[in-house]
Amino acid sequence: MKVFVAGATGAMGRQLVPRLVRAGHEVHAMTRSESKQARLREMGAVPVVADALSAEQVAAAVATAQPDVIVHQLTSIGPMDFRHFDRGFAQTNRLRTDGTDHLLSAGQAVGVKRFVAQSFFAGYDRTGSMVKTEDDSFGATPPPGMSQTVGAIKHVESAVAAATWTDGIVLRYGGFYGPHTSLGVGGEQTLAVQQRKMPLVGDGAGAWSFIHIADAAEATVAAVEGGAPGVYNIVDDEPATVGTWLPYLAEVLGAKKPMRVPVWLARLVAGETGVVMMTELRGASNAKAKAELGWAPTHATWRDGFRELVAREAARAGAA
C-alpha cells in the first residue's frame, strides 16, 4: 500500500518508517524541514516537505502522494514542566487539533481507506479500576493543568471516529521509552532519575502504562495493515504504580533512591498536575490490541525494557 506518515522524523517516525518499508509498503514521509529529506530517503521513504499547520500544504502533499493510508504521528513536545503542562504542549495541541483536521480533510479528498492516529493513555478518568480498558470513561475529568492537552487528544479521537468515510483507528500509546525518547539514553526523564530530580510523591499510587517505542511502532504497522476501526490501548503487559517503577528504574540505572516528598510540598513545586500524575493516574490494558490487531509487545514489561535501556547506556559509555 501507499502509506503517508505525518510526523516521520520524530521518535516514532524513526521506528515506524523503516518497518513500513520492510513490510513492502511505499512510504511517503512528511516533514516540515528541508534538511531532513536525506534522512527520510535513507530510511527508504519518499520525502514530503509540508507544514502540518497549513491546510493548503497538507492538501497538496496528500494529493500528490495519493495514499491508501494516512498515519498521524504529529507532535512537538518540549521540556516537561508539570506546573505549566498545557503550555509545554501548546504546539502539540495545535497539531492534534488543526493538524488532525487538515490531514482528515486531505485524506477525504483523495479517498484514503484507513486513517491511523496517535493518542495517549493518560486521559483515562481517575475513578474506579486502576487498569482501564477502551470502554472506560476517557477525558471527562482531565487533571488540573492538562485540560487543553487532554482536550486536544479527545479532538483527535472524536474527529477520527466521526470520519465514517474511512476506517479510523486511534492508538492510545503508553508512555514511550527507548531510543530518541525522553526515557531513553540521555533522555530528559532518564537524566532526572539519575540526578535524583524525580521524587516519589505521597504514596506514589498513580498507575502508569509504558510501551517501548519499537513495540509501539510494530503495533502501528499492525493497525495500518488490519484491525477493525476503533480505539486500541498500545501498552505493555504490566501497568505499575510510580512507587513500583520509579525506584526500580533508579536501581537499574545505578542512581540513588528517589527522594520521597509529601503531597503538599510537591504541589508547591510541581503543581496539581504533578501530584495527580504521581498519585492518581490510571494504567491501561492491552487485551483488545492483542486480540484484534494480532500484536503483542516484545518488551512484555517495562522491567525488561528498563534493563535494556541500562545496557545501552553502558554500551554508550564504553564506546566513549
Secondary structure, 3 states (H helix, E strand, C coil): CEEEEECCCCHHHHHHHHHHHHCCCEEEEEECCHHHHHHHHHCCCEEEECCCCCHHHHHHHHHHHCCCEEEECCCCCCCCCHHHHHHHCHHHHHHHHHHHHHHHHHHHHHCCCEEEEEEEHHHECCCCCCEECCCCCECCCCCCCCHHHHHHHHHHHHHHHHCCCCEEEEEEECEEECCCCCCCCCCHHHHHHHCCCCCEECCCCCEECEEEHHHHHHHHHHHHHCCCCEEEEECCCCCEEHHHHHHHHHHHCCCCCCCEECHHHHHHHHHHHHHHHHHCCCEECCHHHHHHHCCCCCCCCHHHHHHHHHHHHHHHHHHC
